[in-house]
Amino acid sequence: MLTNRILNRPARSTEPEPEPEPVAHRADTVTGSTTATTTAADFGLLLIRLTFGLLMTAHGAQKIFGLFGGRGLTVTGKGFAALGYHPGKLFATIGGLSELLGGLGLALGLLTPLAAAALIVVMINAMTTVTGAHGLWETDGGVEYSVCIAVVALALAAIGPGRLAADRYLPWGAGGWKEAAFALGLGGLAAVITLAL
């Protein structure tokens, strides 16, 4: 009986089954056209970008302008000089602008791989000159905070900023391996050059 059912079952269709419609699209019932819609993932990326990007922007503004309880460029420049960056004020300006503009770029989803690279270079420098000697944990002055910032920036370059971003229609707007490699490569190269000066 079982053998008879197996041998006499209907033949399978050789035509491929249609692929399911992507989650980020819906069919218009009137025209039949497909339009893109935002998803929870897009809003999740926006939340990460705004929170992370605006906090990094504010962190840069602390260095450059002395806003949000920051010390400003003159004091920050002296701190950079004490770490071996000469002239200190110039390197403080570069570091502060990298955080300010990189954070703003991520918040807006604008030039995402470049914005990520700007934050990665600053964090590599921070780990090398300040926190690396203190181990992993922030409570001991370690690299925990810097690693988290660098990884989130790199992940945003890899994932892409989402549909709610200025980069939406640009070639790098969807993220990918090339975008992540660009962010990490440029950030790493700029850090090597900065540390060699």
Secondary structure by P-SEA (a helix, b strand, c coil): caaaaaaaccccccccccccccccccccccccbbbbbbcaaaaaaaaaaaaaaaaaaaaaaaacccccccccaaaaaaaaaaacccaaaaaaaaaaaaaaaaaaaaaaccaaaaaaaaaaaaaaaaaaccccccccccccccaaaaaaaaaaaaaaaaacccccccccccccccccaaaaaaaaaaaaaaaaaaaac
